[in-house]
Amino acid sequence: MTTVIIILVVVAVIAIWCIGIYNNLVKLRNNRENAFANIDVQLKQRHDLIPQLVSTVKGYASHEKELLVRVTEARTAAMGASGINDKIKAENALSNALSGLRVSLEAYPDLKANQNFLQLQGEISDIENKLAASRRFFNSTTRELNNAVQTFPSNIFAGMFGFHREPMFEIPQADRATLDKAPEIKF
């Protein structure tokens, strides 16, 4: 009789341990999805401001049509992306297009002094800072999930229940060369 009780206790402990691992994996996945939802809020604001920025710039930079079209197309693609991984890719393309727009605008001193443009530029800068913070948090939650999915013994349960390694919200490889280069300061 005591052998049966010991076996039942051992089975119960193992079952509780397995349930704990599974629940932790679910919690980490949900934290990651919640972190991306926070990014989505900032992206929505960013997407709402881009048409205003583009229309303000159009009046000054009429010959920069190709650049404005790229920004608009990238925004449309980003708004239409579904799934976390597709959104990451689309948002990286939009960030790239906006960077090109900022560089191009240096040639327009009147535009840089325009009050509407300055306000929009400030709002976009604020959103970009909030996005950066949200991305850091997202990457932190993704790292926690990936650690749980890849470390023993939770990796055994992760494979059985369809949990897998998830990508971070990273800078595309093509943009890394630009970031590795020291900025030019001109007086």
C-alpha positions, 0 to 999 in steps of 0.5 A: 500500500505504501508503495502505491502511495509513493508512486502516486505522489511521484506521479503527481509531483511530475505532473505538477512540474510538467504543468508548471513548465507548460504554463510558464511557456504559455505565459512567456508567449503571451508576454511576447504578444503583449509586448508586440501589441505595445509596439502596434500602438506606437506604429499606429500613431506613426502610420497616422502621422506619415501622411501629414508629414508627406503632404507637408514635405510635398509642397517643398520637395516636389522633385523628391516624388520617388522618395515620397512614394517609397515612404507611402508604399512602405507605410501601406505595406506596414499597415497591411502586414499581418503576424508579428514576423511580417510586421517586423519586416514591413516596419523595418522597411518603413524605418528605412524609407523614413531615414531616407526622407530625413536625409533628403530633407536636409537640402530644404532650409525653408522646410526645416523652419516651417512650424508644421514640419517642426511639429510633425518632426517632433511628434515623429521623433517622440514616437520613434523614441517610444518605439525604440523602448517598446522594441527593447521590451519586446526583444527582452520578452522574446529572449525570455521565451527563446531561453525557455524554449531552448533550455532543458527540460522545458525544451522537451515540452516546448517541442511537444506543444509547438513552441519554437524560437521566435525572431527578435525585432532587429535592424536589417543586415543591410542597415547595419553598415550605416550604423557602424559608420561614425556620423559626420559632423559639419559646421 
